[in-house]
């Protein structure tokens, strides 16, 4: 489609315009997709309730799992809660010095810097 070997400023301008056009189209499509997802919410809830009330696993090739509401998300632990839980586990497991062991454990969790 494009000749990448040319260094002509006019051709580079065409490339830049094409990139901007593609990005604008992608932005438009993302917005449209967001609107479609919002429109899908009500029929999804209604179909789920219907399938649940009539004990249906599948309706017109749509499985109940696909329209079921997502499970509640688990709350994430704070770093201090994670540390407290780890120290408690280390103490209960018979680790001699849980604080030192925890510090060594943290060092194993860090990635090596790339060379």
N, C-alpha and C positions, 0 to 999 in steps of 0.2 A: 504494500500500500504506500509506504513512504520510502524514499531513498535516503538512508542514514549516512551515506558517504559524502554527501554534498555539504559544504560549509556556507552556502549562500544564506545571507541574512533573511531574505524573503522566505526561504523554505523553513528556516528556524521559526519565523513568525507563524507560519502555517502550523508547525508542530505545537507551538505554544497555544495557539487558538484551539487546536483540536483537543489538547489536554484540558483546557478550560471548559470547552463544550461538554466533554465527557464528565468532568467533575460536576458541572451544573445539572446534567441529566441524572447523575447518580444522586445528587441532593434531592431533586424532584421526586425520584423514585422512592427514596427513603421516606420522604414525607407522605407519599401516597400509601406506602406500606404501613406506616404508622396509623393512618386514617382507616385502612382496611382492618387492621388488628382491633381497633376500637369498635368498628362495626360488627366484628365477629363475636364480641363478648356476650351480648344479649342472646343471640341464637344458641350459642354454646351452652350457656346456663340453662336455657329452656329445654334443649335437647337432653342434657344430662338429667334434669329433673324427670322428664318424660321416661327416659330409659330406666332410671332408678325406680320410679313408681310402677313400671310395667315389667320389672325384672328382665330387661333386655341387655344382653352383652354386646350385641351388634345391631345397628340400624342403618340400612342402606350403605353397607361397607364401612361405617364409622364405628369404631370400637368405643365402649364406654370410657376406657382409660384415656382416650384421646380428648374427650370433652370433660373429664372429671376435673374439679378444681385442684390446683397444685397443693401438695401437702404443706403444712405450716413450716416455715424455715426455722431451724434451730438457732438459738442465740449464740453468737460467738463469745468465747471466753476472752477476757482481757489478759494482757501479758502477765499481770500480777496474779490472776487466778490460775493461769497455766503454770506459773512458777510454783505457787503454793501446792497445786495438785501434784506436780512432779516431785517436790520435796517430800510431801506426804507419802507418795508411792515409794520413793527411795528409802525413807525411814522404815516403812512397813516391810520392805523387801530385805532389810538388814544391811543396807549400805553403811559403811563406817562413818564417813563424813558427807552427809547429803549435799551440803553447800558446795564443797569442792567438786564433788561428782557432778553436780548440776552445771557448774561453770565449765567443766571439761565436756560435758554433754553439749552445751551450747556451741562450743568450738567445733564440734563435729557437724553441726547443722549449717555452718556457714560454707558457702561455695568458695572454691579456690579462684583467685583472680586469673583471668585468661592470660596466657603468655604471648 
